[in-house]
Amino acid sequence: MSFFSTLLSFLAAPRRRLHLPPHRLLSKTSDSGHSPLPPPPSLKLIGTPEDKSAARAWIAEFKKHGIPRSLVRFTFARSSGPGGQNVNKVNTKASLRCEVDAPWVPAWAKAELRRSLHTLLIAASSAPIKNDPTKEQQVKVKNLERTAKAIRRKEKGFRSHVKQGRRMKDWD
């Protein structure tokens, strides 16, 4: 699996787990020139076998260097969904962000990244927004239901008393 297919699958499906290939994608070296990234080939498209071999050679060289951590941004957040008590305490959801227009991203990969990101944005904008109620909201709803039930029982008792008064008793 190539670096860009891995990156593309990560960007296209942020809720899936990313299974990284056995090589390291991120290097611990900084951007200070110790591990310069190889410049990507100046290909707009990969159409010919020569283009493919140039792209493969660049990817092989790229894998040796890895991406310096200074070129990407990591964020960690609390994951959503079901879980135990620990899910609300630990930031286990990791997000990796990088710029599509970064100089180390080849031109032939940018078009595919933009197309897939456009599809992702369209899907996200048309997806329903789901928000689970908080514990506080659930308690308030239960209290309101209990109050409404008590009011209904009180009104039923009053109506029952009125109807009992209308019943025929001994008129004679």
Residue pairs with C-beta under 8 A, 6 or more apart in sequence:
1 21
2 59
3 21
3 25
3 59
3 62
3 63
4 59
4 106
4 109
4 112
4 113
6 18
6 20
6 21
6 25
7 98
7 113
8 112
8 113
8 116
9 16
9 18
10 18
10 96
11 113
11 116
11 117
11 120
12 116
12 117
12 119
12 120
14 95
23 63
23 66
24 66
25 66
25 67
26 66
26 67
26 68
26 69
26 72
27 35
27 65
27 66
27 67
27 68
27 69
28 69
29 35
29 66
29 68
30 68
30 69
30 70
31 68
31 70
31 71
35 65
35 66
35 68
36 65
37 62
37 65
37 67
37 68
37 104
38 58
38 61
38 62
38 65
39 103
40 58
40 104
40 105
40 106
40 107
41 51
41 54
41 55
41 58
41 106
42 107
43 51
43 54
43 55
43 106
43 107
43 108
44 107
44 108
45 51
45 108
46 52
46 55
46 108
51 108
55 106
55 108
58 106
67 98
67 104
71 98
71 102
71 104
72 96
72 97
72 98
73 96
73 97
73 98
74 94
74 95
74 96
74 97
75 94
75 95
75 97
76 91
76 92
76 93
76 94
76 95
77 91
77 93
77 95
78 87
78 88
78 89
78 90
78 91
78 92
78 93
79 87
79 92
79 93
80 93
81 87
98 105
99 105
100 110
100 113
100 114
100 117
101 110
105 113
133 141
